[in-house]
Amino acid sequence: MRRAVNYLLDLQAHESIAYAQFLAGMAFNNASQGYVQTLAWQVSHFYHQPLTICNAVLLP
């Protein structure tokens, strides 16, 4: 990532970041992260807790 930021014309670095984002999206999709995020948002507002904590509790 540093290489992509420091050298804006380094296409190899930008391609690597794009591929990493693609893999992360696939991982979140396989983990049903969208459902967890939706539930966590509701729970976090109801119990006044940080969203990240609610995600961590609901994800398993």
N, C-alpha and C positions, 0 to 999 in steps of 0.2 A: 504494500500500500504506500509506503514511503516513497518508493521508486516512482509510482504513478503520480504522486503529488509533486515530487521534486522535478520530475522530467515529464512534462505534459505531453510530449510527442512520443513517448515510449509506448508503442502499441502493445508490446508483449505484456507489460505491466497492467495495462487497462484490460486486456483480454483475460488475464488471470483473475482480476477483480470481478469481471462479469461472470466468469465461470464459477467463482466462489459464491456469488450471489445466487446463481442458478441452483447450485447444490444446496444452499441454505433454504431456498424456496421449496425444493423437493423434500427436504427433511421436515420442514414445518408442515407441509401438506400431508406427509405420511403420518405425522404425529397428531393430526386433527387440531392443529394449533388455532385454526379459525374458530372452531367451536369453543375451545378453551378461552380464547381471548374475549369472545362475546360474553361468556358466563363470568369471567373474571371482572370484566368492566362493571357488570351489574352488582356483583358481590362487593367490589371495592367501594362503590358509591353507597351501598346500603350500610356497610360496616365501617366506612371511613378509613379504609386501609389502602396502602399503596398498591397500584395495579400489579407491580412485579411480584409482590408477596402473594397476591391472590392467584396469579399465574402459576407460581411455584407450588402452591397448595393443590390446585386443581389439575395440573398436568399429569401427575402419575395416575 
